[in-house]
Amino acid sequence: MPAVAAAIFNNRNEILLQKRRDVNKWGIVSGHVEFGESIQDAILREIKEELNVSAKIIRFIGVYSAPESQTYFYGKDVVQYVTSYFQLELTEDFIPDFTNDETLQLKFFPVEEIPKELALMNANWLTDALCSTDKVFIR
């Protein structure tokens, strides 16, 4: 199933994490690609839905399909995602106490202070996002 995810940094090089309502854990903003939607449109829509702000795409980081980081269990259903991962820049400030059906909390974290207990993500999510080359990762 196609999915998208976003690395968003502020001007202090802190990364934005979302405390997800569904798993009650911190993670990067992510979501499904809807039928008829491009991956670029999907990530911009997810930002709007989950942060209530607009953003612009800075670069494509890579695609992640490894079963160990992309397989999710929803009751009796099992889904393996193929996630397109982008770096984005917010074009407006989000409301610090914003919440909705998917978001419990939003917070920028210094990269050395990221919570230990994260939602399921590829082990390379942060190092790939911090990579300063134009390399595209396939994991």
PyMOL commands that set and color helices and strands:
alter all, ss='L'
color gray80, all
select helices_A, chain A and resi 39-51+67-70+111-113+125-130
alter helices_A, ss='H'
color red, helices_A
select strands_A, chain A and resi 2-8+15-20+25-27+29-32+55-64+71-74+77-80+82-90+103-109+137-138
alter strands_A, ss='S'
color yellow, strands_A
deselect
rebuild
show_as cartoon
